[in-house]
Amino acid sequence: MGESKRRKETLGEKYGQEQNIFPWLPITKKQGEQFVIWTTRGAWAGIGLLVVTWITIRFIGPGFGWWHVD
């Protein structure tokens, strides 16, 4: 008997279903990976927005008289 058949008999109905990260947490491993991907994208978007804001305040703003930096 092959390992997959043995595993299928042992797991029964749960065979082929994704496992949760922790038994008490209803989040699958794939959902955890997607969370990491989206939060990484959000972090980079925030960093980009911070840089654009800094450039606007530091260089463009004084040219329009918004903010004076000596």
The first five atom37 places (N, CA, C, CB, O) and aatype in JSON, in Angstrom:
{
  "aatype": [12, 7, 6, 15, 11, 1, 1, 11, 6, 16, 10, 7, 6, 11, 18, 7, 5, 6, 5, 2, 9, 13, 14, 17, 10, 14, 9, 16, 11, 11, 5, 7, 6, 5, 13, 19, 9, 17, 16, 16, 1, 7, 0, 17, 0, 7, 9, 7, 10, 10, 19, 19, 16, 17, 9, 16, 9, 1, 13, 9, 7, 14, 7, 13, 7, 17, 17, 8, 19, 3],
  "atom_mask": [
    [1, 1, 1, 1, 1],
    [1, 1, 1, 0, 1],
    [1, 1, 1, 1, 1],
    [1, 1, 1, 1, 1],
    [1, 1, 1, 1, 1],
    [1, 1, 1, 1, 1],
    [1, 1, 1, 1, 1],
    [1, 1, 1, 1, 1],
    [1, 1, 1, 1, 1],
    [1, 1, 1, 1, 1],
    [1, 1, 1, 1, 1],
    [1, 1, 1, 0, 1],
    [1, 1, 1, 1, 1],
    [1, 1, 1, 1, 1],
    [1, 1, 1, 1, 1],
    [1, 1, 1, 0, 1],
    [1, 1, 1, 1, 1],
    [1, 1, 1, 1, 1],
    [1, 1, 1, 1, 1],
    [1, 1, 1, 1, 1],
    [1, 1, 1, 1, 1],
    [1, 1, 1, 1, 1],
    [1, 1, 1, 1, 1],
    [1, 1, 1, 1, 1],
    [1, 1, 1, 1, 1],
    [1, 1, 1, 1, 1],
    [1, 1, 1, 1, 1],
    [1, 1, 1, 1, 1],
    [1, 1, 1, 1, 1],
    [1, 1, 1, 1, 1],
    [1, 1, 1, 1, 1],
    [1, 1, 1, 0, 1],
    [1, 1, 1, 1, 1],
    [1, 1, 1, 1, 1],
    [1, 1, 1, 1, 1],
    [1, 1, 1, 1, 1],
    [1, 1, 1, 1, 1],
    [1, 1, 1, 1, 1],
    [1, 1, 1, 1, 1],
    [1, 1, 1, 1, 1],
    [1, 1, 1, 1, 1],
    [1, 1, 1, 0, 1],
    [1, 1, 1, 1, 1],
    [1, 1, 1, 1, 1],
    [1, 1, 1, 1, 1],
    [1, 1, 1, 0, 1],
    [1, 1, 1, 1, 1],
    [1, 1, 1, 0, 1],
    [1, 1, 1, 1, 1],
    [1, 1, 1, 1, 1],
    [1, 1, 1, 1, 1],
    [1, 1, 1, 1, 1],
    [1, 1, 1, 1, 1],
    [1, 1, 1, 1, 1],
    [1, 1, 1, 1, 1],
    [1, 1, 1, 1, 1],
    [1, 1, 1, 1, 1],
    [1, 1, 1, 1, 1],
    [1, 1, 1, 1, 1],
    [1, 1, 1, 1, 1],
    [1, 1, 1, 0, 1],
    [1, 1, 1, 1, 1],
    [1, 1, 1, 0, 1],
    [1, 1, 1, 1, 1],
    [1, 1, 1, 0, 1],
    [1, 1, 1, 1, 1],
    [1, 1, 1, 1, 1],
    [1, 1, 1, 1, 1],
    [1, 1, 1, 1, 1],
    [1, 1, 1, 1, 1]
  ],
  "atom_positions": [
    [[0.85, -1.17, 0.0], [0.0, 0.0, 0.0], [0.9, 1.24, 0.0], [-0.96, -0.01, 1.22], [1.89, 1.3, 0.73]],
    [[0.54, 2.23, -0.82], [1.33, 3.45, -0.91], [1.07, 4.39, 0.25], [0.0, 0.0, 0.0], [0.08, 4.27, 0.97]],
    [[1.98, 5.31, 0.4], [1.88, 6.27, 1.5], [0.64, 7.15, 1.38], [3.13, 7.15, 1.55], [0.0, 7.46, 2.39]],
    [[0.29, 7.55, 0.16], [-0.88, 8.42, 0.0], [-2.17, 7.68, 0.36], [-0.95, 8.94, -1.44], [-3.07, 8.29, 0.94]],
    [[-2.27, 6.4, 0.03], [-3.46, 5.63, 0.4], [-3.54, 5.48, 1.91], [-3.45, 4.25, -0.28], [-4.62, 5.57, 2.49]],
    [[-2.41, 5.25, 2.54], [-2.38, 5.11, 3.99], [-2.79, 6.43, 4.65], [-0.96, 4.68, 4.47], [-3.54, 6.45, 5.62]],
    [[-2.28, 7.52, 4.12], [-2.63, 8.84, 4.65], [-4.12, 9.12, 4.47], [-1.8, 9.94, 3.98], [-4.77, 9.67, 5.36]],
    [[-4.66, 8.73, 3.31], [-6.08, 8.95, 3.02], [-6.95, 8.17, 3.99], [-6.41, 8.56, 1.57], [-7.96, 8.67, 4.46]],
    [[-6.55, 6.93, 4.29], [-7.31, 6.13, 5.24], [-7.23, 6.71, 6.64], [-6.82, 4.7, 5.23], [-8.21, 6.68, 7.39]],
    [[-6.07, 7.23, 7.0], [-5.88, 7.78, 8.35], [-6.66, 9.07, 8.53], [-4.39, 8.03, 8.61], [-7.31, 9.26, 9.56]],
    [[-6.61, 9.96, 7.55], [-7.26, 11.26, 7.68], [-8.76, 11.22, 7.41], [-6.61, 12.24, 6.74], [-9.51, 12.03, 7.95]],
    [[-9.19, 10.3, 6.6], [-10.62, 10.18, 6.3], [-11.14, 11.38, 5.54], [0.0, 0.0, 0.0], [-10.65, 11.69, 4.45]],
    [[-12.15, 12.07, 6.12], [-12.78, 13.22, 5.45], [-11.85, 14.41, 5.32], [-14.02, 13.64, 6.2], [-12.03, 15.22, 4.41]],
    [[-10.89, 14.54, 6.18], [-9.98, 15.69, 6.15], [-8.92, 15.57, 5.07], [-9.31, 15.85, 7.5], [-8.15, 16.52, 4.87]],
    [[-8.84, 14.45, 4.37], [-7.82, 14.25, 3.34], [-8.02, 15.23, 2.2], [-7.85, 12.8, 2.81], [-9.13, 15.36, 1.68]],
    [[-6.98, 15.92, 1.81], [-7.03, 16.86, 0.69], [-7.44, 18.27, 1.08], [0.0, 0.0, 0.0], [-7.37, 19.17, 0.25]],
    [[-7.85, 18.48, 2.31], [-8.23, 19.81, 2.75], [-6.99, 20.52, 3.3], [-9.35, 19.75, 3.83], [-6.07, 19.9, 3.83]],
    [[-7.01, 21.83, 3.16], [-5.87, 22.6, 3.67], [-5.87, 22.6, 5.19], [-5.91, 24.04, 3.14], [-6.92, 22.61, 5.83]],
    [[-4.67, 22.58, 5.75], [-4.54, 22.61, 7.2], [-4.52, 24.05, 7.7], [-3.28, 21.87, 7.65], [-4.09, 24.97, 6.99]],
    [[-4.98, 24.23, 8.92], [-4.89, 25.55, 9.55], [-3.48, 25.76, 10.07], [-5.92, 25.69, 10.71], [-2.74, 24.82, 10.32]],
    [[-3.12, 27.04, 10.23], [-1.81, 27.37, 10.76], [-1.69, 26.82, 12.18], [-1.58, 28.9, 10.74], [-0.71, 26.17, 12.53]],
    [[-2.71, 27.1, 12.99], [-2.81, 26.56, 14.35], [-4.18, 25.9, 14.46], [-2.61, 27.68, 15.45], [-5.12, 26.36, 13.82]],
    [[-4.32, 24.86, 15.24], [-5.63, 24.21, 15.37], [-6.72, 25.15, 15.89], [-5.52, 23.01, 16.29], [-7.89, 25.0, 15.53]],
    [[-6.37, 26.09, 16.73], [-7.35, 26.99, 17.33], [-7.57, 28.26, 16.5], [-6.91, 27.37, 18.72], [-8.41, 29.08, 16.87]],
    [[-6.85, 28.43, 15.4], [-6.96, 29.62, 14.56], [-7.54, 29.22, 13.2], [-5.58, 30.32, 14.38], [-6.91, 28.45, 12.48]],
    [[-8.73, 29.73, 12.84], [-9.37, 29.3, 11.6], [-8.8, 29.98, 10.35], [-10.84, 29.57, 11.68], [-9.56, 30.5, 9.53]],
    [[-7.48, 29.96, 10.19], [-6.83, 30.55, 9.02], [-5.94, 29.47, 8.42], [-6.0, 31.83, 9.4], [-5.14, 28.85, 9.11]],
    [[-6.1, 29.25, 7.11], [-5.3, 28.24, 6.43], [-3.92, 28.79, 6.1], [-6.01, 27.75, 5.16], [-3.68, 30.0, 6.17]],
    [[-3.03, 27.9, 5.73], [-1.67, 28.32, 5.38], [-1.68, 29.23, 4.15], [-0.77, 27.1, 5.13], [-0.92, 30.19, 4.09]],
    [[-2.54, 28.93, 3.19], [-2.62, 29.75, 1.97], [-3.12, 31.16, 2.31], [-3.56, 29.09, 0.93], [-2.63, 32.15, 1.76]],
    [[-4.09, 31.26, 3.21], [-4.57, 32.57, 3.62], [-3.48, 33.35, 4.35], [-5.81, 32.44, 4.52], [-3.39, 34.57, 4.21]],
    [[-2.66, 32.66, 5.13], [-1.54, 33.3, 5.81], [-0.52, 33.85, 4.82], [0.0, 0.0, 0.0], [0.0, 34.94, 5.0]],
    [[-0.25, 33.07, 3.77], [0.68, 33.53, 2.73], [0.14, 34.76, 2.01], [0.96, 32.4, 1.73], [0.88, 35.7, 1.73]],
    [[-1.17, 34.75, 1.7], [-1.78, 35.89, 1.03], [-1.72, 37.14, 1.93], [-3.25, 35.58, 0.66], [-1.5, 38.25, 1.43]],
    [[-1.9, 36.96, 3.23], [-1.81, 38.08, 4.16], [-0.42, 38.7, 4.13], [-2.14, 37.62, 5.59], [-0.28, 39.92, 4.12]],
    [[0.6, 37.87, 4.09], [1.98, 38.37, 4.04], [2.21, 39.14, 2.74], [2.99, 37.21, 4.17], [2.84, 40.2, 2.75]],
    [[1.72, 38.61, 1.63], [1.89, 39.28, 0.33], [1.23, 40.66, 0.34], [1.29, 38.42, -0.81], [1.84, 41.65, -0.06]],
    [[-0.02, 40.74, 0.81], [-0.74, 42.01, 0.81], [-0.15, 43.02, 1.78], [-2.2, 41.78, 1.15], [-0.07, 44.21, 1.46]],
    [[0.28, 42.57, 2.96], [0.87, 43.52, 3.9], [2.22, 44.02, 3.41], [1.03, 42.88, 5.28], [2.59, 45.16, 3.68]],
    [[2.96, 43.19, 2.69], [4.24, 43.64, 2.11], [3.99, 44.7, 1.05], [5.01, 42.45, 1.51], [4.68, 45.71, 1.0]],
    [[2.99, 44.46, 0.2], [2.64, 45.47, -0.82], [2.2, 46.78, -0.16], [1.53, 44.94, -1.74], [2.58, 47.86, -0.6]],
    [[1.4, 46.66, 0.89], [0.93, 47.85, 1.6], [2.09, 48.62, 2.23], [0.0, 0.0, 0.0], [2.09, 49.86, 2.22]],
    [[3.06, 47.9, 2.76], [4.22, 48.55, 3.36], [5.01, 49.32, 2.3], [5.13, 47.52, 4.06], [5.41, 50.46, 2.53]],
    [[5.23, 48.69, 1.15], [5.97, 49.38, 0.09], [5.19, 50.58, -0.44], [6.28, 48.42, -1.06], [5.78, 51.61, -0.77]],
    [[3.87, 50.46, -0.53], [3.05, 51.6, -0.97], [3.18, 52.74, 0.04], [1.56, 51.18, -1.14], [3.27, 53.9, -0.34]],
    [[3.18, 52.42, 1.32], [3.34, 53.44, 2.36], [4.69, 54.11, 2.29], [0.0, 0.0, 0.0], [4.8, 55.32, 2.48]],
    [[5.73, 53.32, 2.04], [7.08, 53.89, 1.9], [7.13, 54.83, 0.7], [8.14, 52.77, 1.74], [7.71, 55.91, 0.79]],
    [[6.53, 54.42, -0.41], [6.49, 55.28, -1.6], [5.74, 56.57, -1.34], [0.0, 0.0, 0.0], [6.17, 57.64, -1.76]],
    [[4.61, 56.47, -0.64], [3.83, 57.66, -0.31], [4.62, 58.58, 0.63], [2.5, 57.26, 0.34], [4.55, 59.8, 0.49]],
    [[5.35, 58.02, 1.56], [6.19, 58.81, 2.46], [7.26, 59.56, 1.68], [6.83, 57.9, 3.51], [7.51, 60.74, 1.96]],
    [[7.9, 58.91, 0.72], [8.95, 59.56, -0.08], [8.36, 60.69, -0.91], [9.64, 58.53, -1.0], [8.94, 61.77, -0.98]],
    [[7.2, 60.45, -1.54], [6.56, 61.49, -2.35], [6.18, 62.68, -1.48], [5.32, 60.93, -3.07], [6.36, 63.83, -1.88]],
    [[5.64, 62.41, -0.3], [5.28, 63.49, 0.62], [6.51, 64.28, 1.06], [4.54, 62.93, 1.84], [6.49, 65.51, 1.1]],
    [[7.58, 63.57, 1.39], [8.81, 64.23, 1.82], [9.37, 65.12, 0.71], [9.85, 63.18, 2.25], [9.78, 66.25, 0.97]],
    [[9.4, 64.61, -0.51], [9.91, 65.4, -1.65], [9.05, 66.64, -1.85], [9.93, 64.55, -2.95], [9.57, 67.73, -2.1]],
    [[7.73, 66.49, -1.73], [6.83, 67.63, -1.9], [7.08, 68.69, -0.84], [5.37, 67.17, -1.85], [7.2, 69.87, -1.15]],
    [[7.17, 68.27, 0.4], [7.36, 69.24, 1.49], [8.76, 69.86, 1.43], [7.14, 68.56, 2.85], [8.9, 71.06, 1.64]],
    [[9.77, 69.05, 1.16], [11.16, 69.52, 1.24], [11.59, 70.37, 0.04], [12.08, 68.33, 1.36], [12.27, 71.38, 0.22]],
    [[11.19, 69.98, -1.16], [11.69, 70.66, -2.36], [10.63, 71.47, -3.09], [12.27, 69.66, -3.29], [10.89, 72.61, -3.47]],
    [[9.47, 70.92, -3.3], [8.44, 71.61, -4.1], [7.72, 72.67, -3.27], [7.43, 70.59, -4.65], [7.45, 73.76, -3.76]],
    [[7.4, 72.34, -2.01], [6.67, 73.27, -1.15], [7.32, 74.63, -1.0], [0.0, 0.0, 0.0], [6.63, 75.64, -1.17]],
    [[8.62, 74.72, -0.7], [9.24, 76.04, -0.56], [9.18, 76.87, -1.85], [10.69, 75.88, -0.14], [9.15, 78.1, -1.78]],
    [[9.16, 76.22, -2.99], [9.06, 76.96, -4.26], [7.73, 77.67, -4.41], [0.0, 0.0, 0.0], [7.65, 78.69, -5.09]],
    [[6.7, 77.15, -3.79], [5.38, 77.78, -3.84], [5.1, 78.63, -2.61], [4.31, 76.72, -4.0], [4.02, 79.2, -2.48]],
    [[6.07, 78.71, -1.71], [5.89, 79.5, -0.52], [5.1, 78.79, 0.57], [0.0, 0.0, 0.0], [4.65, 79.44, 1.51]],
    [[4.93, 77.45, 0.47], [4.15, 76.71, 1.46], [4.9, 76.57, 2.76], [3.77, 75.35, 0.93], [4.32, 76.64, 3.84]],
    [[6.2, 76.37, 2.64], [6.98, 76.03, 3.82], [8.38, 76.58, 3.59], [6.99, 74.48, 4.08], [8.98, 76.35, 2.54]],
    [[8.87, 77.27, 4.55], [10.2, 77.86, 4.38], [11.19, 77.13, 5.29], [10.18, 79.38, 4.7], [11.03, 77.09, 6.51]],
    [[12.23, 76.54, 4.67], [13.26, 75.82, 5.41], [14.57, 76.55, 5.2], [13.36, 74.32, 4.96], [15.0, 76.74, 4.07]],
    [[15.21, 76.98, 6.29], [16.49, 77.69, 6.17], [17.63, 76.72, 6.13], [16.69, 78.66, 7.32], [18.79, 77.13, 6.04]]
  ]
}
